[in-house]
Amino acid sequence: MSKELILTTAKATQGLNGTIRVPGDKSMSHRAVMFSSLANGTSNITGLLEGEDVMATLAAFRAMGVEAQGPDSGNLTITGVGMRGLKAPESDLDMGNSGTAMRLMCGILAAQNFASKLIGDESLSTRPMRRVTVPLSSMGARCATDEDGCPPIHVRGVEKLEPIDYKLPMASAQVKSAVLLAGLYADGETSVTEPAPTRDHTERMLKAYGYDCETEKLNEQASTIRIKGGGELTATDIDIPSDISSSAFFMVAASIIPGSKIVLEHVCINPTRTGVIDVLKAMGADIKLINPRAIGGEPVADIQVTYVGLKGCEIDPNLVPLAIDEFPVICVAAACAEGVTTVSGAEELRAKESDRISVMVEGLRNIGVEVEERRDGMLVTGGGIKGGTVESHHDHRIAMSFAVAGGVAQEGIIIKGAETVATSFPNFVELATNAGLKIS
Ligand code: S3P
């Protein structure tokens, strides 16, 4: 891992202003690299997130014989090798900090006729991987985690995979995607039933690469996604819009720093990702979607956020999977809102880059916020932020959330372990300081 980075913040002296374009969507960037690598033909990707997580995925495919030019300013050209064209890597595939890379790659590698080993950094090495190796093994894959269910994952080659009908035990797009990707190689139809809507970029992007994939809504929450194995992916050009998860830091900053008015440009507003907008609106935020349009099978808009001051609320647990990555910064919004905010039904937050419930509780307390930890969430009493020192526990979103909190903290915040910001949002400090946050 790179050297420890410490961020120091000071209170913003005026509201945030201007038009901000955050980097490309991380989930879409990983998938664009994966599908382009497995496609027949050459794909041109624009708007790619050049964060460390996506670079780990790209490096893995390069190590398996895929040729790619770039990335350069978000442009990447990949010449696909076809579904069966990957070659055995000469060394371990290092997925760095990225759970998405490791879990989705596991689905793909499970179906290759060579052995591979997936490793990760200190944070990724403590994250649960049986959630993918268990369903993949029931498809006939030979993949195993360490004794504790964590990386490394050893994958051995198999002749062919069997299709399964898999009921996800948790609302996870990563597990859904790992099974669907293995399903591309299975002998028949694989289905995955999700208990609640999770991001559907895999399904949408498979269609963009010419691969049929069907979604049947079972009720308000649950759906079944079906895919037939044995098809091919066809190269295409993909334009990746900005990441709503990175935009969320600015949505919250503008909602808590008086006098702010910003526009976030070209943001993916896929309905499986917009929970953060619903949560902030329920807290009274002034957020408007401008110029909605469709780009490459995904809905996109500019998002205008104007400061109005927030009120605490009981967050609808149904919104949790739709805002799963935004909870750290939503907790910062809650700390600045009037009254109490309750987060519940969010135990999955404990399985992210850090245990985001206990790490946020610890950090918020360190900066003078009253907060009660619960098994599946927390209760935050708003009333402002004093300041202090927080530890990000190698979690990029924790670090950026406290950088946003620094915009209103009376005495500034020191954020330790912020180097992982580069995994998802390499130019965060630059964009944030340009908009008016004081971070060094
Ligand atoms: C992701 C899915 C989510 C999210 C992660 C990216 C994806 O994880 O937290 O940052 O790209 O599929 P889970 O599906 O495990 O909740």
Boltz pocket constraint, residues with backbone or C-beta under 6 A from the ligand:
constraints:
  - pocket:
      binder: B
      contacts: [[A, 26], [A, 27], [A, 28], [A, 100], [A, 171], [A, 172], [A, 173], [A, 174], [A, 175], [A, 177], [A, 198], [A, 199], [A, 324], [A, 325], [A, 348]]
      max_distance: 6.0
